[in-house]
Amino acid sequence: MARIPGLSIDPASDAPVYRQIADGIRAALDEGRVRPGDRLPPTRALARQLGVNRNTVVAAYDLLAGEGVIRSRTGQGTFLTGGAEPLDPGAVEAGAAAAEEGWSGSFSRAVDGPGVERLMSVYRVAISNRGISFAGSYPAGELLPIDDFRGAIDDVLAERGPEVLAYGPTAGDPGLREALVATMRRNGSTLAADNVVITNGAQQALSLVFRTLLDPGDEVLVEDPTYTGALSVLGSLGARVVGVPADDEGPRPDALAAALERHRPRLMYLQPTFHNPTTRVMPEARRREVLALAARHHCAVVEDDWAADLRFEGEAPPTLHALDGGRHVLYLSTFSKKLMPGLRIGWIAAPFEVARRVVALKQIADCGTSPLLQAALVRFMERGSLDRHLDRIRAAYRERRDAMLRSLGRHLPEGVRFTRPAGGLFLWVTLPGGLDSGELFVAARQRGVLFSRGALFHIDGRGVDTMRMTYASAAPDRIDEGVRVLGELVRERLADAGRGGGERVMESVPVL
Amino acid sequence: MARIPGLSIDPASDAPVYRQIADGIRAALDEGRVRPGDRLPPTRALARQLGVNRNTVVAAYDLLAGEGVIRSRTGQGTFLTGGAEPLDPGAVEAGAAAAEEGWSGSFSRAVDGPGVERLMSVYRVAISNRGISFAGSYPAGELLPIDDFRGAIDDVLAERGPEVLAYGPTAGDPGLREALVATMRRNGSTLAADNVVITNGAQQALSLVFRTLLDPGDEVLVEDPTYTGALSVLGSLGARVVGVPADDEGPRPDALAAALERHRPRLMYLQPTFHNPTTRVMPEARRREVLALAARHHCAVVEDDWAADLRFEGEAPPTLHALDGGRHVLYLSTFSKKLMPGLRIGWIAAPFEVARRVVALKQIADCGTSPLLQAALVRFMERGSLDRHLDRIRAAYRERRDAMLRSLGRHLPEGVRFTRPAGGLFLWVTLPGGLDSGELFVAARQRGVLFSRGALFHIDGRGVDTMRMTYASAAPDRIDEGVRVLGELVRERLADAGRGGGERVMESVPVL
C-alpha cells in the first residue's frame, strides 16, 4: 500500500503527532479503509507524505506494534494484523522469535504473579487523542510554559553545567527539597529537608514507598475505585488489596474500622483531595476520623496529593500530613499534573526512618533523578514561573470544567449524574438505567470521542455504569462537541433500554 | 562559630562546590580545626563568605547531615557531631524525632532483610573530591559537551515542546531505541526496537531486569569482586549471591560449570569488558565457553557493558549479546560514563518476552524516562556530537591512563601490581605484603587523596589488599601528585611491615 486512505494529521490538535498517526491507522482499520494483512507504507514514505519526521512515524508504528495492531516481518515490511489482540510471540520477526525460546517459566512473581494481568495491560496504554479526548489525566499541552522552562534550563547549564550533568545527591537536589519543605510548611506540615525524597514522578514515589513497607501477602486498604497505577504496583508486590466502601466524604469510618480490625493492614492508600477517579474531597472532620483510626491500629497512611495546587475555587482542607504532624502519614505529590509530565519529578515526605530507607531503594532503583531537570525546576520556581503558570492553568481548568458541566447539562439526558469538582483535571459521571460505559466507549471511539471507563479503577471490575471525563486537556468548544456526541449515544441507548451491558470490550488502560 | 578555619573552595577543581564545602568541613573536623559540638555558621553567612549560592551550602550541610557529621536543632542552628557515625534517630530535631514512633518492625524485607546493611550503607555515599580523587567512576566533568547538549535541548523544546514535556512511550523514545538498535547491529547484535527499553541509567536497567527474573531465595552467579550497585539490588530482592572464581580471562569454566550444576541459578551477572573493578576483559574464546555453559544450564546471562565505547586502543571482542544472537543474553549499557551521568539514560536489550515485562515494570516504576532528555540525546547523536565527544574523551582518558601508569611506576614500590586497561575509567591495584587498603584509605584521605577500597566490591569483604583507582576524572599533573602521596604512604607501611591489616575503618561506599 502506497498510502493509507483518509490518514491525515491535525497541526492544531494538542495530541502528539505520532499518536494522531497511530489513531488514524487504527481508525482506518476500524472503518474498513484498510484491512488485516495489508502492508503499511514504509516509515520513510509515510513521513514524506505527511510532512513529518521519520521518527514520528516510527513511534506511531511502534505504538501500534505494542498493541498488536501491526507486525513487522524482516525483509518484507510492516503489516496490519486483525486488531488489538496481544502480540503473538510466534509471529514476531524471525530473530526475535528465536529469542523467545526457553523463557517460559523464567519470570519472577512480580511479573507472572496475581498482578500480572493488570501489569501487562499497563503496557498497552494507548491514550488516543484522535478526535476529542476526555481520557487520561493530562495537563493541557498548549498551556505548558515551554519558553520559561527553556530559559531555566539554559541558565542552569550555563552556570552549573558540570554539576547538574554529574551524579547528584540520591535524595534529590537540596534546593528543591528545601523549596518543597517551605511549600508544605505553608500548608501546615511539620518537616525538614531530611524528610523529603525526590522521585521520578508520583508513580515512583508510590513504587518506592510501597516497596519500603510491603512484603508479599501483606494486606493494604484502598478506596475502591482508586488510581490504577497504585493497584498495579501493589499487584506486582504481591500485596493483598482490600477495598473500603466509601460515601461522599471518603472511606466510611465504620467500614474502615472493621477492615482495620479484620485485616491488620500495613498501610492504607488514600487520595483525600480530588480523589482519582471520583473527584471526591474528604472534609476535615472525616480526615481526622480516618487518622485516628489509622493511629489506633498502627496502620501507615500513604496520602497521594497529586492534585495539590490544582484547586481553582474554595478552601482546601488541611492535608492528612499536616493534621497528623507527619508521624504516620507518608505524603506524596508530583509536578506532572500541575506543571509538566515530561519532567518526571515528584516527591515523598516521610518520617526520617522511612525516608532514609526510601533513599536507599531510590539509590539502587536508579541512582537518583536527573540533577539537570531538578535544578532547572528550582530556577523556574525561584523566578515565580510556577506561580504564574498555576494561576494561568487554574483559570483555564475552571473555564474548561464549567464548559464541560454546561455541555453535560445541555446534551446528556436526565438521570446522568456527574460531580462538580472544585479542582483537578476531570469529573466523574454515572450513567442511568444500568448503561454500560464499556459499550458506550466503543461506540464513542468510533465517533472520535474518548473517555476512561470507570470499571478500570475498580478492584473487581464493578462500576460499569461509571466513566471519568477529563476536561483539562481540551478547549471548551471541543468539549461541547465531544459531549454532544456522548449525549446522542446515551440517548440512543436509553431509548433502546435493556440492551446495555451485554457486550464486553477490551481497550487500552488509562493508567495516568 | 562565625567562620570555619581554613575552609575554602577551589574554582579550578572539577569537584562540585557543595562537595568541596562538605569535604572542607570534614577535613577541618579531622584535623582539629573545628570540634564536635561546635555550631556551624548559618548557611546564608557561609554562602556569603565563600561567594557561593546559599543552596550550595545547604547541599553541603545536607550531605554532611546524611552522613551524621552534623545535625540541626530547631531554633538553635547546626552542630558538628562526633564524626561519621550513623544518625541517631533520637537526636534529630523534635518534630522528626516524634515522627519515628512506631516505625520499628514496619519495613519490608527489601529494606530490612539480609541485604539491608549493604543497602543502608549505599545511602552514605559521599565520594569526596576534595584534594585528588581516584574514587568513584565518574567521567571527567571538565570534558562534558555542555554547549552542544544545551543546543540540542533548546532545539527540541522549540520544535516539539508540548510532546517532549508530556508523558512519552514507556519503553522509551522511538528514535533513541532505533539509534541504539543501529549501534548494536553494527556491533553484530541481532535485534529490533521492540527488544530495547530505555531506563534511568544502567542502575535502573539492573534493577528492572533483576526484578523481572528473580524471586526471593533465587540463586544468582556473579563474578567476585563485582559492581556494588548490582550486589545492592540483588540484596534488596533477597537473591542468594554466589561468587564464581575467576582467572585473568574471566570466570573459570570449571568453577562456572560446578556452580551451575550445584546452584541451578536463574541468571548470571557479568561484565565481560573492562570489568568493574578489576578492568579485566574476557577474550572471545572464554565468552563462547561461558555462553555454552549458560545455555546448557538454561541460565540467563545479564551482560553489563557499561564501558562500551570507552575503549581507546585495541580491538573489542564481540559482546555476549552478539555472540548469543540475543537469545539468552540480556544486554545493558548506559550513557552515564561515555556521556553524562546527569542524563540518567541507559538501556536494556532483551528478548521480546523479557523486554515487554521489563516495560511493564518500568511503567509502574516511574511511567517512563523523561522524554525531553531522550529527545535531546537523539538530536545530540544525530548531529554527530556524541561521536565527536567520544573521540575527545577517549584521547583524554588514554592520556590519563598513561599518566597514572607512569606515576605508579615512578612512585610506588616494587611489588605493587596494577592492570593496564585498554579502556574504561580506572585501573586495579594489588598491594604487596598483605597491606590493608582500608588503613591506607584513612591515611590517604588525611593527605587529600581518595581511592576506592577493593574490599567493597567483594561479596565477603575479601580483597583488603586491593584498590580501584580512577584515572578519568583528574588531570595528569593531579594524577601524579596523588600517586606520589600514595607511594609515600605505601613505602612507610612496607618499611613498618606487619603492622597493616589491624585497624578497620568505615567510610563511604563508592557505588558508582
Interface residues (C-beta under 8 A of the other chain):
Chain A: D14 P16 V17 Y18 N55 V58 A59 D62 L63 A65 G66 S72 L87 P89 V92 E93 G95 A96 A98 A99 E100 E101 G102 W103 S104 S106 F107 S108 R109 A110 V111 L119 M120 V122 Y123 V125 Y138 G141 E142 L144 I146 F149 R150 I153 D154 L157 A158 G161 P162 E163 V164 L165 A166 Y167 G168 P169 T170 A171 D173 P174 G175 R177 E178 T190 L191 A192 A193 D194 N195 T199 N200 G201 Q203 Q204 S207 R211 T212 L213 L214 D215 G229 S232 V233 S236 R266 H298 A300 G325 G326 R327 H328 S336 M340 P341 G342 L343 R344 P351 F352 E353 V354 R356 R357 V359 A360 L361 Q363 I364 A365 D366 C367 G368 T369 S370 P371 L372 L373 V378 V511 L512
Chain B: D14 P16 V17 Y18 N55 V58 A59 D62 L63 A65 G66 S72 L87 P89 V92 E93 G95 A96 A98 A99 E100 E101 G102 W103 S104 S106 F107 S108 R109 A110 V111 L119 M120 V122 Y123 V125 Y138 G141 E142 L144 I146 F149 R150 I153 D154 L157 A158 G161 P162 E163 V164 L165 A166 Y167 G168 P169 T170 A171 D173 P174 G175 R177 E178 T190 L191 A192 A193 D194 N195 T199 N200 G201 Q203 Q204 S207 R211 T212 L213 L214 D215 G229 S232 V233 S236 R266 H298 A300 G325 G326 R327 H328 S336 M340 P341 G342 L343 R344 P351 F352 E353 V354 R356 R357 V359 A360 L361 Q363 I364 A365 D366 C367 G368 T369 S370 P371 L372 L373 V378 V511 L512
